[in-house]
Amino acid sequence: MSAVDQATARRFGWLNGRRKRSMEEVILMLLCALCVPSILPFGIYRLMQQQWMSAAVDMALVLAMLAVIVHVWRTGGHRVASFCVTLFYSAGMLATVYLRGVSLIYWVYPTMIACYFVLRPGLAVAINSVSLAALVVILLSQLAVLNLLTIVVTIGLVNLFAYIFAYRTGAQNKALHTEVELDFLTGVGNRRSLDRKLADHADERRPHLPSCLLLLDLDHFKQVNDLHGHAAGDQALIRLCEVMRLHTRSSDRIFRYGGEEFAVIANGAELDAASRLAENLRAAVAAAKLIDGHPLTISIGVAFMDKRRAPADWLMQADKMLYAAKQGGRNAVRVAAGDAAGVEQA
Ligand SMILES: Nc1nc2c(ncn2[C@@H]2O[C@H](COP(=O)(O)OP(=O)(O)OP(=O)(O)O)[C@@H](O)[C@H]2O)c(=O)[nH]1
């Protein structure tokens, strides 16, 4: 396979089932697919009745939704597509009421609720408010004030309930996400979020900055627990994370890999920058008092997150370097160069 073919295969490899589709993509595609059974029959009926404008609106909606499905299926991009889908649906709904009159007002309710499934609640409210204003203008001359007010109030209530529901669900998801992805002792990312971040990096399709993986392990940590007790050991782990936060950039990500072992994803760092970061961390921990009267040091292994390799390889390479740092006497940094040959940095 040529280099170009390999790049293309990597780029679209996840489309062949290797990448799990996000919930957002699935919901968006389902929403678009729904237009086939719910709008297409009406479009065909309007064609048969020679109601050309209404038929054109229905058919244009169906075609636009099918195009969105193909786009999301092929590229996985759903943010802009979600926005476009709500615009298409809203415009279609307004055109239908404009052309066919108030008897088709029932389409407004599901259309507006659908917005909350694919957009942030605030954006959905904004789009639906504009649609409602347009609807009032369309219906102003057709309805008595009381009837129009009834429609406005019921649409307003539907939006209010949908907003509350979407906002509450979003807040719960965020809280759940925090629970699931953070280490409860130190507050840094846990192993699950490390795995997800590494997978995201491997799946990332756009050109992006080079990044490195650092694996860190406290030296002779067992002695801390044995001499000072488990609670003091916990405090040392918390303190270590504070030191790591102080000596990494906001774009770097810190994770607890397990026990007294941590990982850092140095985003946008080539190997030389990452090895400088590792050396800074090593020196900062050696100088910090993680625990009173007991000097503690760390050993670090560094690997480049080469996109030609799998995340498991990055971890294995960094772990190999960490092992080499331990074997070399601890309080040291080892950096994987090229194809995993280790070079000593400290
Ligand atoms: N206090 C505390 N200790 C932990 C935690 N997780 C793991 N440990 C301890 O970390 C220690 C790890 O010990 P070892 O794997 O022998 O490693 P080490 O003593 O650091 O030695 P080297 O890694 O070879 O330098 C064990 O005593 C674990 O009980 C934790 O959450 N809190």
The ligand as an SDF file (V2000), in Angstrom:
LIG
                    3D

 32 34  0  0  0  0  0  0  0  0999 V2000
   -1.1440    5.5780   50.1220 N   0  0  0  0  0  0  0  0  0  0  0  0
   -1.3850    4.9930   48.9530 C   0  0  0  0  0  0  0  0  0  0  0  0
   -0.5410    4.0650   48.4890 N   0  0  0  0  0  0  0  0  0  0  0  0
   -0.7830    3.4880   47.3100 C   0  0  0  0  0  0  0  0  0  0  0  0
   -1.9060    3.8350   46.5310 C   0  0  0  0  0  0  0  0  0  0  0  0
   -1.8730    3.0920   45.3980 N   0  0  0  0  0  0  0  0  0  0  0  0
   -0.7690    2.3180   45.4630 C   0  0  0  0  0  0  0  0  0  0  0  0
   -0.0970    2.5600   46.6160 N   0  0  0  0  0  0  0  0  0  0  0  0
    1.1270    1.9250   47.1200 C   0  0  0  0  0  0  0  0  0  0  0  0
    2.2040    2.1820   46.2520 O   0  0  0  0  0  0  0  0  0  0  0  0
    3.1960    1.1670   46.5650 C   0  0  0  0  0  0  0  0  0  0  0  0
    3.8620    0.7450   45.2900 C   0  0  0  0  0  0  0  0  0  0  0  0
    4.8970   -0.0930   45.6420 O   0  0  0  0  0  0  0  0  0  0  0  0
    5.8360   -0.7820   44.6070 P   0  0  0  0  0  0  0  0  0  0  0  0
    5.0460   -1.1940   43.3860 O   0  0  0  0  0  0  0  0  0  0  0  0
    6.5810   -1.8560   45.3230 O   0  0  0  0  0  0  0  0  0  0  0  0
    6.7730    0.3400   44.1110 O   0  0  0  0  0  0  0  0  0  0  0  0
    7.7520    1.2970   44.9050 P   0  0  0  0  0  0  0  0  0  0  0  0
    7.8650    0.9800   46.3520 O   0  0  0  0  0  0  0  0  0  0  0  0
    7.3300    2.6840   44.5600 O   0  0  0  0  0  0  0  0  0  0  0  0
    9.1160    0.9610   44.2320 O   0  0  0  0  0  0  0  0  0  0  0  0
    9.6490    1.3530   42.7950 P   0  0  0  0  0  0  0  0  0  0  0  0
    8.4390    1.6850   41.9510 O   0  0  0  0  0  0  0  0  0  0  0  0
   10.3370    0.1350   42.2940 O   0  0  0  0  0  0  0  0  0  0  0  0
   10.5520    2.5090   42.9680 O   0  0  0  0  0  0  0  0  0  0  0  0
    2.4700    0.0310   47.3030 C   0  0  0  0  0  0  0  0  0  0  0  0
    2.8800    0.0420   48.6330 O   0  0  0  0  0  0  0  0  0  0  0  0
    1.0140    0.4350   47.1870 C   0  0  0  0  0  0  0  0  0  0  0  0
    0.2770    0.0560   48.3470 O   0  0  0  0  0  0  0  0  0  0  0  0
   -2.8070    4.8100   47.0550 C   0  0  0  0  0  0  0  0  0  0  0  0
   -3.8130    5.1700   46.4490 O   0  0  0  0  0  0  0  0  0  0  0  0
   -2.4920    5.3640   48.2540 N   0  0  0  0  0  0  0  0  0  0  0  0
  1  2  1  0
  2  3  2  0
  2 32  1  0
  3  4  1  0
  4  5  2  0
  4  8  1  0
  5  6  1  0
  5 30  1  0
  6  7  2  0
  7  8  1  0
  8  9  1  0
  9 10  1  0
  9 28  1  0
 10 11  1  0
 11 12  1  0
 11 26  1  0
 12 13  1  0
 13 14  1  0
 14 15  2  0
 14 16  1  0
 14 17  1  0
 17 18  1  0
 18 19  2  0
 18 20  1  0
 18 21  1  0
 21 22  1  0
 22 23  2  0
 22 24  1  0
 22 25  1  0
 26 27  1  0
 26 28  1  0
 28 29  1  0
 30 31  2  0
 30 32  1  0
M  END
$$$$
